[in-house]
Amino acid sequence: MNKGYARMSDEELVAMYHKGDESAADWLVDKYKNLVRMKARAFFLTGADNDDLLQEGMIGLYKAIRDYNPGKDTVFMTFASLCIGRQIRTAMTSYNRRKNSPLNTYISLDTPVTDEMGDDARLGDVIPSEDELNPEALLIDKEQTERFIEALYRNLSKLELQVLELYREGLSYGEIAAHLDKTTKTVDNAIQRIRSKINNL
């Protein structure tokens, strides 16, 4: 990694990233990872792993690097802090909404399903056993998910990131369009591009 980064301001590093220097973003991520940890520790999520909040905070940091506009926004540190905090709060809101959903949304293990061979089976028969859910497999899956999210956010435009966040919060196309002062068609096109990028990744 370029040692010259240490002598540059955050704003200069973001500008270099916007011009295609991926290492500049890596430097900023390394520099601000302690801020992410501090923000994550400020919240408590019952029943969830603190790593989940750290992951959400890192997503917020990546978005800050991606979206920062020195002509519009304040200094990068302040902007990054806001983005990290907002991402963590959004994740907590989403988690609490799912946690409090009524029990009648759950599915019985006796529900008929079709297994991998196309045969009829019970849902309980096709759920992985505890042996299949070993810690090593779960860790690998989590790492792959983190890499996927990071790659996705690096490939989304500023508009696509905004649309994705609002869509994840449950807003309709019309509500997203009104919030961003865009047409519904623009929102629809952005979501189609996001889906395409997800499929490509």
DABEL-V912393 format. One record per pair of residues at least 6 apart in sequence whose ideal C-beta (glycine too) atoms are under 8 Angstrom apart, sorted by sequence separation. I is the first residue (numbers start at 1). J is the second residue. D is the distance in Angstrom with one decimal. If there is no record, write none. Layout:
BEGIN
i & j & d
I & J & D
I & J & D
END
This chain:
BEGIN
i & j & d
70 & 76 & 7.9
73 & 79 & 4.8
114 & 120 & 6.4
115 & 121 & 4.4
176 & 182 & 7.8
177 & 183 & 5.9
17 & 24 & 4.4
45 & 52 & 7.0
113 & 120 & 7.8
114 & 121 & 7.1
177 & 184 & 4.7
180 & 187 & 7.3
5 & 13 & 6.2
8 & 16 & 7.7
16 & 24 & 4.0
17 & 25 & 4.3
45 & 53 & 6.1
68 & 76 & 5.6
112 & 120 & 6.1
113 & 121 & 5.8
153 & 161 & 6.8
156 & 164 & 6.7
171 & 179 & 6.9
41 & 50 & 7.6
112 & 121 & 7.5
113 & 122 & 7.1
166 & 175 & 7.4
167 & 176 & 6.4
177 & 186 & 6.9
14 & 24 & 7.4
40 & 50 & 6.3
43 & 53 & 5.9
112 & 122 & 6.8
113 & 123 & 5.2
115 & 125 & 7.2
116 & 126 & 7.7
166 & 176 & 4.6
174 & 184 & 5.8
177 & 187 & 4.8
13 & 24 & 4.5
17 & 28 & 7.4
68 & 79 & 5.6
111 & 122 & 7.1
112 & 123 & 7.8
115 & 126 & 5.1
173 & 184 & 5.1
176 & 187 & 4.9
13 & 25 & 7.8
64 & 76 & 7.3
68 & 80 & 7.7
110 & 122 & 5.6
111 & 123 & 4.4
40 & 53 & 4.0
109 & 122 & 6.6
110 & 123 & 7.1
113 & 126 & 6.1
163 & 176 & 5.9
166 & 179 & 6.0
13 & 27 & 6.1
14 & 28 & 7.0
40 & 54 & 4.8
109 & 123 & 5.2
110 & 124 & 6.9
166 & 180 & 7.5
173 & 187 & 4.9
13 & 28 & 5.4
64 & 79 & 5.6
65 & 80 & 7.6
108 & 123 & 7.2
109 & 124 & 3.6
173 & 188 & 6.0
40 & 56 & 7.8
64 & 80 & 4.0
67 & 83 & 7.3
107 & 123 & 6.5
37 & 54 & 6.5
40 & 57 & 5.0
163 & 180 & 7.2
5 & 23 & 7.6
10 & 28 & 6.5
36 & 54 & 6.3
39 & 57 & 5.4
64 & 82 & 7.8
109 & 127 & 7.5
162 & 180 & 6.0
173 & 191 & 7.6
5 & 24 & 6.5
61 & 80 & 5.9
64 & 83 & 3.8
37 & 57 & 7.7
60 & 80 & 7.9
63 & 83 & 5.3
64 & 84 & 7.0
2 & 23 & 6.2
10 & 31 & 7.8
36 & 57 & 3.8
159 & 180 & 7.5
1 & 23 & 5.6
5 & 27 & 4.4
36 & 58 & 5.7
61 & 83 & 6.9
60 & 83 & 4.5
61 & 84 & 5.6
159 & 182 & 7.7
36 & 60 & 7.6
60 & 84 & 3.9
63 & 87 & 6.9
163 & 187 & 5.8
167 & 191 & 6.5
1 & 26 & 6.8
2 & 27 & 7.8
33 & 58 & 7.5
36 & 61 & 5.8
60 & 85 & 7.3
1 & 27 & 6.3
35 & 61 & 7.8
60 & 86 & 6.4
57 & 84 & 4.8
60 & 87 & 3.0
159 & 186 & 7.9
163 & 190 & 4.3
164 & 191 & 8.0
33 & 61 & 7.9
59 & 87 & 5.4
60 & 88 & 6.7
163 & 191 & 6.2
29 & 58 & 7.3
32 & 61 & 5.6
57 & 87 & 6.4
160 & 190 & 5.1
164 & 194 & 5.7
56 & 87 & 5.1
57 & 88 & 5.4
159 & 190 & 5.7
163 & 194 & 7.0
29 & 61 & 6.2
56 & 88 & 5.1
28 & 61 & 7.7
29 & 62 & 7.3
160 & 193 & 6.1
56 & 90 & 7.7
160 & 194 & 5.4
53 & 88 & 5.6
56 & 91 & 4.1
29 & 65 & 7.5
25 & 62 & 7.7
28 & 65 & 5.6
160 & 197 & 7.9
53 & 91 & 6.8
156 & 194 & 6.6
52 & 91 & 7.2
53 & 92 & 7.8
25 & 65 & 5.2
156 & 197 & 6.7
39 & 81 & 7.4
155 & 197 & 5.2
35 & 80 & 7.1
39 & 84 & 5.0
43 & 88 & 5.9
152 & 197 & 6.7
35 & 81 & 6.6
39 & 85 & 5.7
43 & 89 & 7.8
152 & 198 & 6.5
155 & 201 & 7.2
45 & 92 & 5.9
48 & 95 & 6.0
17 & 65 & 6.0
32 & 80 & 5.9
36 & 84 & 5.7
40 & 88 & 6.4
35 & 84 & 6.7
39 & 88 & 6.0
43 & 92 & 6.2
152 & 201 & 5.9
45 & 95 & 6.1
151 & 201 & 5.6
14 & 65 & 5.9
32 & 84 & 8.0
47 & 99 & 6.9
148 & 201 & 6.2
14 & 68 & 4.9
15 & 70 & 7.3
14 & 70 & 7.5
11 & 68 & 7.8
11 & 70 & 5.2
14 & 76 & 6.0
11 & 75 & 7.3
10 & 75 & 7.4
11 & 76 & 5.5
10 & 76 & 3.9
10 & 77 & 6.3
10 & 80 & 7.9
94 & 168 & 7.1
90 & 165 & 7.1
94 & 169 & 7.6
93 & 169 & 7.9
90 & 168 & 7.6
90 & 169 & 6.8
66 & 153 & 6.6
58 & 146 & 7.8
62 & 150 & 6.2
66 & 154 & 7.2
59 & 149 & 6.1
63 & 153 & 6.2
66 & 156 & 7.6
51 & 142 & 7.8
55 & 146 & 6.0
59 & 150 & 7.7
62 & 153 & 4.9
67 & 158 & 5.3
58 & 150 & 7.6
62 & 154 & 7.0
66 & 158 & 7.0
55 & 149 & 7.5
59 & 153 & 6.3
67 & 161 & 6.6
66 & 161 & 6.7
63 & 161 & 5.9
25 & 154 & 8.0
END
